[in-house]
Structures are given as C-alpha cells and as structure tokens.
Amino acid sequence: MQFTTRPEILGTFGVATSTHWIASAVGMRILEKGGNAFDAAAAMNFVLNVVEPHLCGPLGDMPALIQVAGEDTPRVVCGQGTAPAGATIAHYKAEGLDLIPGSGLLATVIPGVFDAWMLMLRDHGKLPLRDILEPAIHYARHGHPVLARVSATIGGLADFFRDEWPTSYATWLPGGHVPAPESLFRNPDLADTWDRILTEAENASGHEAQIEAARHAFYKGFVAEAIDDWMRDACVMDAAGGRRKGVLTGQDMGGWEATYETPLSVDYHGWTVWKPGMWAQSPTFLQSLRILEGSGIADMDPVGADFVHWVTEAMKLSFADREAYYGDPAHTDIPTETLLSREYAEVRRAMIDATASLVQRPGEIVGHDMWVREALKRASADVVDSGVGAGEPTMAHLSEKRGDTVHIDVIDRWGNMVSATPSGGWLQSSPVVPGLGMPLNSRAQMFWLTEGLPTSLAPGRRPRTTLSPSIAGRNGRASMVFGTPGGDQQDQWQLIYFLRHVHGMTNLQAAIDAPLFHTAHFQGSFYPRATDPGHLMVEPSFGDAVIDDLRSRGHRVQVAEPWSIGRLTAASRDDSGLMRAAATPRLMQAYAIGR
C-alpha cells in the first residue's frame, strides 16, 4: 500500500475540501441538508471569512470555475472587481506614487466576491440564503478557535493598528489584547452585518428575489453606504509610508456586477484544462502545458531533477509572458490565440536548455514591442521596501504580516462542481470599515502606473489577478476540480500537481503530498513587485542528490522548511459517480471530507 499523509477520501454522495477544516465540515453539512455544490461552496466561503481573516474577507475578490450538471463545459464566475472611477494614473501620480501601495485605501478595487457568490446562488443554488450564512454568523458571533498564524499576524501589527488603524485595533484586539492561539475569537460587527443582510433579503418573497435583495443591500444599500461615508474622510497610512485617502465610492459599487464568462482551455495528453481568462495569471498554466507537451516530461521522474528543471524553465517563460501580455481583454486586445498556440509554444520550448535561465524572456509577438520593452524595464528596476501589510507571501517560512488566499473544491451527487479561490480583504491589508467588521481589498496593487499597457491602471479595468481555480477532465468532460492559495505560486503548484497526476500519480493525496517547488525568478504581482533571477525554492524531501543536481544546473536553490510549500486541495468524480478528494497536510489546516 502506498503511504500518504492522509487517506484519499472516497464516496458517492459528495465531497468538500478547503483550506480550513471548519469550512470543509460546514460544506459537508450543507450537502447533507440537501444543498448542492454551489450552496456548499458559498457557505464555506463565508465561514473562511471568519476563521481565516488574514487570508480572505467579504470585501475581497474571487474567480470561480463551475460545472453545472448536464452542461457541456465549465463556466467562469468573475468576482474580480474593477478599478473605481477615480482610480486614474494622474491621480495616483499626484499622490507621489510610482507604484500602487500593497496596503491602504488606494490599493482598493470594487469588492467582487460577495456578488459572485450571490450570482452563483441565484442561478444554481437550492437552499435559502439563511442556510448559507448562518454557519458563518454563528462563528462570528459565538467564536471560533484562533489559528496561531492569525494570532501572530495580529500580534505583529498590534502597535501599527493602535497608532494608525484604530478600527482594526478595535476589531482584532478586543479589550486591547492579542487573541491567543486557540482562544475563541468573535467578530460581532461582522455577524451583525450578515444578520442585517439576511433581514433585508427575507423581506422579499422567493429564492431569486431574496438573493437580489441581498445583492442590493451590499452594493446599493447599507454596506455600500457605510463604505462611501467612511471613505469620504478616511486618510490612512499605507505600505508606501504615507497617509492617503482612497477613491472608492458607493456609486462605484452600485454600478458593478459579477459576470459569467467562457473559460480558456487547452488539451494535454487526453485531458482538457479550463482556466479563467487573460485578466488572471491562469493562462500561464495553459502556456506551460503547451511548452511541456513536447519535452518528454511524461517519462521523467516526477520527483527528479529533470522534472523540476523543465517545469521551472517552462514556468519562467510563461510568467515572463504574463508580465508583458496579460491584462483585461475587455480593455485591451490581448494576443491570446498566439500565446496559447502550439506554434508559439514550440518556439518557447526551444529556448530551454540544460542550464537555468537567469534573465527575463518574454516572447516576441509582432506589434507588441513596447509591452515587452516595458516589462523588461520594470523587471530591472530597484525594489523599494515592502512596507506594512504589503504583498502576498504564502507559507510559514515567509512573513506573518502579509496576506494570502483560500481555496474551495466541492462536488455533489448530481455532478455539480465548484473550484473557487476567494482572496483579498485581509485583516492586514486595509483598515476595518467602521460598523461592518470587514476591511477592504488591496488588489489594485497589481496595476502599473504607466500608460499604454494591458495592466495600466484605468477606471473600470480589472487588475491582472493571481487568483486561479482549475477544472480538468478527460475527453473534454469535466471530472476534477483543484487549486491552491499562493499568489504567484498558485499556477506553479497546480501545474506540478496536475502533471504528476496525469503522468502516473493517480491517487490525489499522493500527488498533493509529493515534494513541491516554485520559482520567484519573474516579477512579483504584489508590492513592491520584486524579481529574484534564478531563484528556486524546494522542499528538502527531494533529497540531497536532486538538490545538488539542480544547483549544478545554475538554479539558485533555497531549501524550505519541511512540509512548508503549497496548500493544494482537489476533488474528482468519474463516470460511475465515484468521488475522490484530498487536501494538503502543509500548515495542518486544510481538510477533505466526503462520503
């Protein structure tokens, strides 16, 4: 029998996985009550807002991929809010900025995650909204055991909160004390906010009408009004070291809605992989598959040096293209077809040799020379200090004061599937909005303050997010949902997992447990947008021989602490109805449940 850190969960009724055991348990409870995957995933999200507030919040953002039972292909639910009307390059430059800070009010875009869940529930959910929100209300009002990482994050920022963000101090340090690990923590203002949304929703009759009433309360009612009132006068310290006002208004919120989109996809060794579009980093996964499909990767040892080298070098090329070409296709003509073509991948594959690349190498696509020049110029710029609350490191070996993300995978007995990656609105990225118990997001830091780029700051434009859920399946039929938190590492860890699964590690848990790695070679998405040429972080379980081999190839290897890279979860369903699920043991939080 193959040893895994946890059993691969098997069943036929339903499976729920997430980055926190309480959320996974709540998801399974919703399935047991007769809810479907959409109900379960939404309830899990709201619980994660409570139990992992350093990783996601109700004013954050989210892309999700959904497979509706009986439909031919998945759909994207876009919960990535756009830049406010006042978010112009001229305004930010007038504030003395060359980079958008990683925290504070100017880092905020329109909150998108709530509307994305409401859209999904309106069109596909079965249960009343009360069933979805009540578990989160319970934990916010009556308390949940504080994670050690949450306690450490709050403790590290206690003085800053007291001096600069008093609303956060009142919320996260009740009575002036850092909550101790495993003590019960409450957020009564957040519970009150959701209670009021429920009250207003239940004044309407019928499922759809109640969901629409909740959307109105959030984006045009009391939530938007509270944000608008506060933002008129709030002037707070940000990661760039200045006190600045924001530009988000209630009018911005009232004019935005979540949407459905057609995902991008590629075929690989009999599988199809679906991902969100060019406004996410997701196509790096697809580009990397195109590059690797002609490399002989299927015959490589999945924990050997050749595998690590080839995957790393392919990712460097794909992420270089991310920096040059990706952005909101609603505002810019992105050369998507070229980037995902086999012809382009063949040219890129030929650039990989036996040694590690130490330079940035975006591809050359006719008509886009300026984008490439600017990407190379940005990557060579000096890096400023990251500042308080900035960035998105992802694991225990990195700063506790920075944010991350959560992930949710659910499959129900009818064959509905959800892969969702909520993020933003971290407790450390923005002050709590008075009376709401929730902070704003900081996704605008992914824009550039240079005109003419796919990722130039502009009103109504989506930032090029890192959030990247996945659905895959054989023969063009969706059968597996998977994903991970991790900022720039999301599509790296997912790619490694997928390649291992497709090429022999059929046990989901085994593919997740296997040693992980990632590179920070390319330009980071989070303030201060650093590069680290040749960097390669690996888990020590690869063994000394593999690590020494990688160093001999020119990789600047950083050996992580054991079991400290990646937060993958996954679930699958085959044609017989048999379901499988797995979750990473890393950080000892994620859990898969099913029967």
N, C-alpha and C positions, 0 to 999 in steps of 0.2 A: 504494500500500500504506500502511495506517495504521501509524504508528510506535508501538511500545510498548517499554518499558524491557527487557522480556524477551519471548520468544515465548510465546504461549498454547500450552500443551502439548496435543497431540492423540494419541489412541491408542485401542485397543480391549481391551488386556489388563488395565490397571489404572493408577490414578493415586494418588499420595500427596503431600500438601502439609502443611507445618508451619512453625513459626517458626524452625527451625534446619535447615540443610542436612544435617547428620549424621543427624538424626532422620528426615528425609524419605528419605534414602538407605537407612536401616535399614528403613523401611516398605516401600520397593520391594523390598528383599532378601527380606522376609517373603512378599510376594506372589509373587516368583519361586520361592520354595521350596514353593509350593502352599498357602500360608496365604490366608485371606480378609481382608476389610476389618477385621474385629474383631481378628484376630491382629495385623495390621499396625499398627493404631492403638494397641493395647496396648503393643507393643514400642516404638513411637515415644514413647509417654508415659514409659516407664521410662528411655529414653535422654535425653529432655528433663530429667528429674530430675537427670541428671548434668551435662549440658552447659549448662543454663540454671538453675542452682540459685538464682539471685536472682529467678526467675520462677515456679518450681513445685517441689514436693517430695513425697515419698511419704506424708507426714502431712498433706497438703493436702485439697482438696475438688474435686469436678467434677460438673457436669451434662453428659450427652451425649445427643444425638439419634441414633437408629439407625433405618435402614430395612433390614429383613430381606427379602431377595429372596423374592418370592412373597406377601408380606403386603400388605394393602391400604394401610395408613398407618404412619407412623413411630411410635416409642415413645421416651419419655424414660427414661434410666437416671439415677436420682437418687443421686449420690455426695456429696450435701451432708449432712455430719454434723450432729447436733443438739447443743444445749447440754447439758452434763453435769448430773447430778442436783444437784450443789452450786452450780450457777450460778443463784442467786436474786438478785433485786433487793436484798433485805435484806442479803445477804452483801456484795455489791459496794458498797452504800452504807456499810456498816460499815467497808469498806476506805478510806473517804474519797473515793469516786469519784462524780462526776456523769455522766461519760462513760466508756465502756469503753476502756481504752488501745488504741492501734493496734499495740502490740508487747508482748511479755512473756507470762506464763503465764495471766493472767486473760482474755486475748484468745482463748483456745483453745476450739474445739468438738471433738467427736469426729471424728477423721480419717476421711474418707469415700472418698477417691479410690481407694485400693487395692481396697476391696471392690467398688466399681463396676466396675473392670476385671475382677476375678475373676468377678463375676456375668455379665458380658458374655461372657467366655471360656468359662465353664462351659456356658452355654446355646447359644452360637453359634460359638465358636472351633473350629478344626480341628487346630492344631498342639499338640505337647506344651508345657507351661509352660517347659521348659528353652529351647526355641527363642525364646520371648518374652523371657525375662530375660537370656539370655546376651550379647546386644549391650551392654546396659547394664552388666552385670558387667564386661565387657571394658574399657569406657571408664572405669569407676570404678577398676578395679584397675591398668590399664596406662597410663591417662592420656588426656586429650583436650586440644586447644588451647584455652586460656582466652580467652574473649571479653574485649575491652577493657572492656566495661561491667561484667563480673564483677570484673575486677581493680580497677576504680575503686570499685565498691561495697565490696569487702573493704578496700581501702586507706583509704577514708573512715571505716570503722568499726574500724580496727585497734586504736586506743587503747581504745575502748569495749569491744571484745571482750576485750582483755588485762585490763582492770580489772574488768569486770562479768560477762562471759560467757566464762569460761575454756575451756569445752568447745567453743565456737565458735572461739575463738582457736586451739586445737589443731587443729581440722579445717580451717579456711580459711586459716590462716597457718602451714603446716608449717615447722618449723625457725625460726619467728618472722619469716618473710619474706612480704610480699605477693606472691602469684604474678604474674609479669609477663605482660602480654598476649601471647598466642600460645605461652606456655610450656606444657608438659604438666603437667596437674594431676590428682592422684589422690585418691580418697576410699576408702581400703581398708576402713574400718569399714562403709561403705555396701555395698561389694562383699561383705563377709563376711555382712552381714545378708541379702542376697538369696541368697547361696550356702546359708546355713542354711535359709532358707525352701524352697529347691529340694530340699535333702536331706530335709527333713521331708515335703515333698509327694511325693517319689519313693519314700518308704516305703509309700505306698498304691498300689493297682493300678487302672489305668483312668483315663481323662481326667477324668471328673467327680469321682472320689474324690481325685485329686491336687489339683484346684482347691480342693475343700473342705478338704483338709489345709492348703493354703497359707493359706486364709482363717482357719482355726483358729490356725495359728502366729502370724498377725498380730494377730488380735483377741482371742484367748483364750490364746495361748501366749507364747513368749519376747519378742515385740515388746511386747505389752501389759504383760507383767510388768516389762520394763525401764522403760517409761514410768511405770507405777504406783510402782515402787521409787523412781525419781528424783523424782517429783512429791511424794512424802511429805515430803521435806526441802528441795527446791529453793525458794529465795526470791531472785528476781532483779529487777534494775532493768527498768522498763517505760517506755513513752512518756509516761506521766503523771508521771514523775520520782520514783517510789517503788519500793522493793524489796518485792515481794508474792509470796505463794505462789499456785499455781493450784488448781483444783478437779477437774480431770480425773482419773479413776481407771481402773484396769484393768477394773473392773466396768462402768463406762460403756461402754468399748469392746466388751466381751463381749456387751452387750445390744443392740447396734445392727447393722443390716444394710442394705446398699443395696437399692433397690427399683426396679421398673418403674412408670411412670405414663403416663397418656394425655396427650399434649401439648395445649396450647391452639392454636387456629388461626383465621385469617381468610382470606377470599378477596379478591383485589385484581387487577383487570384481567386476569382469566383465570388468575391464579396462585393457589395456596394456600401460605401460610407457616405452618409449625409451629414452636412455641417451647415451652420449659419453662414451668411454671405460675407462680402468683402469689407463690411463695416466691423467685422470681428477679426481676430487673428486666425480663426478656424481654417481658412484655406491653406495655411502653412502645413497642416496635417495632410491635406489632399495633395499639395505640391510635393511633399516629402515622399508620399506613396508613389507618385509618378516617377520621381527620381530613382527610388529604390527598387522598383519592379524589374529593372534591367540590370541589377547589381549582383545577383546571386545571393541576396540576403536570406532567401528561404533555406539555403544549405549551410548557413553559418550557425555556429554555436550561439544560442540566444543569450548566453551569459559570457561570451568570449570577447576578446579584444577586437577581432574583425567586425563583429556586430556593432559594438559600441562605437568604433571608429567610423564606420559607414553611416550609421544613423546620425551621429553627431555632425558629420560633414554635410550630409543632406539637409539637416535642420539649419545649419548655418546659412546655406544658400537660400532656403525657403524664407527664413526670417529676415535675411537681407532684402528680399523682395517685399516682405511685409513693410519694412521701413520706407521703401521707395514708392510702392504702388498701391497699398491698401488704403481704403477710406470709404466714405459713404457714397455708394453708387447712385443715390438719389440726387447728389450734388455734383458728382464728378464722373467722367467717362473712364471707368477702370478697365484695363485690358485683361479682363477675367478669362476669356476664352484662350488667349495666348498663354497666360500663366498656368492654366490647368491642362495644357495640351501635352501630348506625348512628344511632339517635335521639340517643344521648348525644354521639356524635361531631359531629353537626350543630350541637348547642348549643355545643360547644367550638370548632368551626370559626368560628362567628360572632364569637368573641372576638378573632380575629386581624385586625389592620388594617394600615395602611401603615407604622406605626412599631413599633420594638422595644419589647416589654414589659419593664419594669424591676421588676415585682413578682411575687410567687409567687401562682399562681391555681389551687389545687386545685378540682376541680368539686364542686358541691353535690349530694349524694345523700342522700335522706331517711333519717334515723335514724343518721347518721354525723357529726353536727355536731361532737362532741368530737374526733374524729380530725382534722378539718380545723383546728379551733382549735389543737390541739397542734402540728400540722405548721407552721402559721404562726408560732406562738410559738418553736418550735425554730429556724426559719429566720432569725429576727431576733435570736437570742442572740449574745452576744460569743463570739469564737473564741479558744481557748487556743493556746499554742504546740504545734506538731505533735509534738515530741519525737523521740527516736531510734527509727528503724525503723518509724515510723508511716506510714499512708497507702498509696496505690497510684497515684502518677503513672506515666505510661505511655510517655514518649518521651524522646529525648535532651535536649530543651530543659527537662526537669524533673530533680529531684534524683536522683543516682545511689544515694542511700542508701535508697531506697524500693522497694517491690516492684511486681510486675506479674503477668503471666499468660502462658500459651502457648496455641496453638490447633492442632488437628489435623483435617484433612479427608482421607478415604480413600474410594475407590470401587473395587470389584473387578470381575472379568469376569463374575461371576454376578449383579451388580446390587445387592449389599450396599453400604450406605453408612453412614459414621460421621462425625458432626460433634461434636467434643469440645473442651471448654475447661477443662483442668486448671489449678489455681492453688493458692496458699497453701503453707505450709511453706517460706517464703522464708528464705534464709540470714540476712537482716537483720531478720526479724520475731520470732524466738524463738531461745533457745539450742539448740544441738545436744544431743539426748538422748545421754547417755554410752553409748558402745559401739555405737550404731545408725548414726551418721553422718548423721543427719537431724534437722531442727528441726520443732517443732510449728507449726500454723497460727495465724492471727490473725483468723479470720472472725467471731468473736463481737463485734468492734468495730461491727458493723452493727446490733446490738440497741440499744434505748433503755432507760434506767433509769427509765422512767415506766410506771406500771401502766395497763392498760386499752387498750393499743394493739396493732395487728396485729404490730408488731415489738418489743413489750416482751420483755425477757429473761425466759425461763422454762425450766426443765428440760424436755428432750425436744422443744423447739421448734427449727425450722430458722431460721437468720438469713436475712434477705432479701438474698440474694447478688447480686452484679453479673454473675456468670458466665452466658453467654447464647449457646450454639451455635444454629445455624439449619439447617433444611431447608425447601426450597421446591420447587414443581413446578407444571406446567400441568395443568389439567383434573383436579385432585385427586390426581395421581400424582407422587410424589417424584422429582425429577430433579437437584437441585442442593443441595450442602452448602457452607456458608460460615460464617465467623466471624472473630473477632479478639480479641486481648488488649485491655486498655484500661480496666478498671474502669468508671466511669460513662460512658465514651465507647464502650463496646462496641456498644450498640444504636443509638448515633448513627452511627458509621462504617458499620455494617452496613446501616442504613436508607438512607444515601446511596448506597452501592454498589448495593443492590437496586433502588432507584428508577431509577438510571441504567441498570442492566442491562435492566430491564423496558421502559423507555421509549427504547430505541434503542442503547445501548452493549452489543451482544450479545457482543462479544469480552470474555471475563472479565478478561484482563490490562488492556485499555484501561479498563474500569470501575474496576479497582483503582488504576491509575496516575493517574486524573484527580484534580485538586486536592481536598483534604479540608478539613473544618472541624468544629468542635464547640463546644458552649457549656458553661460551668460556672455558669450562671445559678442553677440549683436547688441544693438542699442535697446536699453530697457524701456518699457512702456510707462514706468512710474517715475515721478520726480525723485531725483534730479536727472534722470534719463542717461544713466551711465552705460559704458561699454567695458568689457573685460576680455580683450582679444585672446583667443586660445584657451579660455577657461573651460574646465570640465570638472564638475563635481560628481563623485561616485560614492556609492556605499561600500564600506570595507568588505562586505560579503562577496564581492567579486574575487577577492583573493589577491595576494601579493604579485603573483605571476602576471595576471591580467593588468593590474595597475602599473606594474613596471613596464609592460609592453606598451601601454598607452603613453606613458611618459617618453619612451624611446621614439615614439612617432611624433613627438613635438607637442602633445597636449599638455597644458598647464594644469595638472591634476590636483584637485583639492579633495581630500578624503573626508567625507562627512562622518558624523557620529553614526553608530549602528542604528538601523531602522529609523532613519530620520528624513528620508526623501519621499515625497509623494503622498497623496491622500485619495487614491483611486477607489471608486466603487463601480459595480457592474451588475447587470441582470440580463437574463436571456430567456427566450421561450421558443421551443421547437414546434414543428408541425403537429406533434402529438398532443401538445398542450403542456408538456413538462417544462417547468421553470427552474432556473438556477439563479443564485445571487451570491455576491461576495463583497467584502469590504476590507480595506487595508487595516492591518494591526498598528500601523505607524501612528503615533500620538495617542493611541489607545482610546479613541473616541468613536470612530466610525463603526457602524454595525449594519449587518444584513439580517433581515427577518423574513420568514415565509413559511408556508405550509402547503 
